[in-house]
């Protein structure tokens, strides 16, 4: 009985160590995604500002904006255009 309890104690310690090791990895991954989204939002905002100014960089801003938009957003806009 004591051997069985020791095995479960070891398993419990190993399991908790793995879980505690994975928590920072998941948090770091989520933080990277948030930072990437914020930078993409800033890029899109600056491109929209460039488009509204009406200077010669409009073509470049349109191309860059098309590339900066996430694929899902472009697909959603295409679906909306097809419905109307």
Secondary structure, DSSP 8 states (H G I E B T S, - for coil): -HHHHHHHHHHHHHHHHHHHHHHHHHHHHHHHHHHHHHHHHHHHHHHHHHHHHTSTTHHHHHHHHHHHS-HHHHHHHHHHHHH-
